[in-house]
Amino acid sequence: MSASEEVVIEQGATCELARNPIDEVIAGRLSCREFSGSPVSRSTIEQILRVARFAPSGANIQPWHVYVLAGAAKAEVSAALLHAYETEPNEHVSEYQYYASAFPEPYLGRRQTFGRLFYDSLGIAQSDMAARSRQTAKNFAFFGAPVGLIVTIDRRLAMGSWLDLGMFIQNVMLAAVGRGLQSCPQETFAKYHRILRPALSIPAEQMVACGISMGHPKHQARARLMPRADLEAFASFKGFEN
C-alpha cells in the first residue's frame, strides 16, 4: 500500500476519467509519502469520517473503529513505534497475513515492478538495505503528516467484514481528496499492535488493521508513478453484444 505512488495513466484515459467530479476524486487519490506538515483541523477530519461512515457493510454492522492522532499524542506514539522498529526488529508481527506466502503471475511481476519504480523514484538502490530501512522508518512519523489514523476491526467478525472495512477506508481516502488532502494507507502499523493497544486504549476484541497518514501533500502536482492494469486485464463482459 502506498509515496511517490505517482504518470497519470495515458492522456486519453485521464480525460475519460475526468468527465465528472467523482471520477476526478478517484483518479486524483495518491498514496502520499511526503506531506507538507501544514495543520489539518479536527473539524475537517470529523467531516471526512462522517461522510466515510456511509460505506456499505453487510447487515449494516459497520465493523470499523478509528483512533485519530495529532500533535503531542501523535508524536508520542510515533516515538514509541520508531523505537520498537529500530531496537526490536524481530519481536513484532501483525495478527493477520497481508501478503500471500508466494505470488503467482501476474501479481509477482507487478510487485517486482512496484519495488523497482518505488525505490528508483527515491534514488535508493534495491540492494541498499540501510537506505530502504531508513525509508521504512518514515512510516512511523506518518511521513510528516499532521494527522495519523489507526484503523481497527472487531476480531470476532468474519472475512466479509474485512471487505466492508476496505470500502470504509477507501471512503476515508476519497473524502480527504475532496478536501484538498492526500493520504497513505499503511499496513505496517498492524505489526505494532502490542504498542498501539495500551497507548490508544484499544480493547482486546479490536484488531489493528492499518494506519493512515493524512494531510496536505508537500508537492501538489505529482504524476502517477505506479501503472494500473488495462481494463482488459481484469474485466470480462458478456451479454453486451446487442
N, C-alpha and C positions, 0 to 999 in steps of 0.2 A: 504494500500500500504506500503511495506517496508522491522533491523539490524541484526541483528543477524538472518536474514531470512535464515538460512542456516544450512549431511547426504545425501549425494547426493542420489539419488533415489536408486535403487538397483544396485549392481555392474554390473550385466549384462546389465541393461538398460543404465548405464553410458557408457559402452563400445560401445553399439549400437549407442548412440547419438554422440560419438566422432569419427565417421568414416570420417568426413570431417571438414574443418576449420569452416564452418558456424555453424554446429552443436555444435562445441566446444564453439563458442562465445555465442550462445543462451543458452546453458546449463551452461555456466560459469557466466552468469549475476546473480548478487546477489543484494538484496536490503541492502546496507551497511549503518549502523548507527554508525560507528566508523572509522573515517578517520585519516590518519597519519598527515595531515596538510602540507605535502610536497607540494611545489608550483606546479601549472599547468599553462603552458604558454597560453597566449591569442591565439597564433597560433594553439595550439593543440585544443582549443575549437572551433576555426574557422574551422579547418579540420572536426571536429565532426559534426558541424552544416551544413557544405557544403555537406557532404555525406548524412546526415539525410534528407535534403530537397528533396531527391528523393523518399520519401514516396508517395504512391498513394493518390490521392484525387479526388473526384467526379468533373468532368469537369475541372480538374487541377486548382481549385480555391485556393489551398494552404492556409487554413484558420488560420494558426498559426503565432504567434509572440513570440519572446524570448528576455527577458531582462537578460543580463549576469552580474553578480556581483562578484567582488573580492576586496581584500584589504580594504581600509578605507570605500569605498562605501558599501561593504557587511556588515562591522561591524556596520555602522550607521543604516542600515535597520534592522539588527539583534537586535540591542538595542531597536529600536522602537517597533518591534514586541514582544520582550520579555516583555517590559514594559506593553504593551496592554494585553498580556496574563496574567500577574501577577496582574494587577490593574483593568482591565475591563473584567472580565471573561464572562460576560453575554451580552456584548454590540457588539459582532462581530459575524456575521453569513454569511456563504457563499451565493452567489447568485444562487446556484444550489444545488439540493439534491443529494449527492453522494450515500448514502445508502438507501435501502428500509426502510419504516417505520416498517415493520415486515418481518422476514426472514422465508420462508418455508424451509423444508429439501430438499436437503442435505446442503443448504447454512448456516442454523443456526448452525448445528453441526460443519461445517468447521470453522465458525467464532469463536465458543467456543474453538475449538482445537487451533486455532491461539493464542487466548488470553492466554491459559494455557501454551503453548510451549514458547511463546514470553517472558512472564513475568518470567516464571521459568528459562529461559536461562539467565536472568538478575539478578536472585536471589531476585525478587520482588514478594511478596505475592499479589494476585489479590485483596485482601481486604485492602492492604496498599495504600490508595488513595494519601497520601502525596508523597510516592515514585513514584507512577505512574505519578503524576503531574510533578515531577522533571524530569522524563524521557521524558514526552511530551515536556517540555520546551526546551530540547536539539534540537528539530526540528528547533527552531528559530535561533540557531547558526549553522545551516546546518550541525549538527553532527560533527563539526570540519573540514569540507571540505573547501578547499581553494576557491572553486568556487560554486556559487549558481545561479540557473537559475529560473526565474519566467516566466511561460508559459501562454499566453493568447489566447483567441479565440474571433472572432467577434461575438457579441451577436445577430446580425441581421441574422445570419445563422441558419440553422435547425439542427435536431439531426444527420443527416448523416454526417455533417461536424465534429461532435464530434468523429465519427468513424475515419475520416481522421486524426484528431488530435492525437488520440490514436496510430495510426500507425507511425506518426511522432515522438512522444515521445519514442516509442519502438526503433525506429531507432537511436535516440539520445543515448539511454542507451546502445544499442549494439555496436554502433560506439565507445563509451567510453571503453567498454570491449576490443575491438580490439586494443586499445592503452594502455592497462595495467591499466586502471582506473575502478572504480566502481561508482555506483550512487544510489540514493534513491529517488523515486518519492514520493511527499508529498502533499496530498490533503489539509492538514491543512492550507497551505498558502492562500487558497481561502477564508478562513474566514476573513482574514485581508485585504481585497481589499481596504477598506477605508483608510488604512495606506499606502499600496503599491501604490495606484493610484497617489497621489501627489508626493511621494518620487521618483517614477520612471517615472513620466510624462506619465502615461498610459491614453490614450484618453478614453472618455466616452463610445465609441462603443465597446471597448475591455473588456471582462470579464476575470478575473483571474481564470484560470483552476487549476493550481497546481504549486508547486515549485519542483526543482530537486537539490539535493546536489550531488556534483561530485568531485572526487579526488582519491588519492591513498588510498586503504584500509589499516588500521593500521595492520591488520593481513592478510597476503596474502592467506594462505590456510585455508579455512573455509568449514566445512561440511554443507550441506543444512539442515536447521532446519525444514522448512515447507514442509510437504509432498505434492505431486501432485497426483491428481486422476489418476487411471489407464486408459488406452485408452478406455477400455470397458465402462467406466462410462460416457464418453462424446461423443463417436463417434459411428455412425451407418453406416453400409456398405450394399449396395445392388448391385447386378449385377456383382459381382466378382466370382461367383460360378464356372465359367468355365475358 
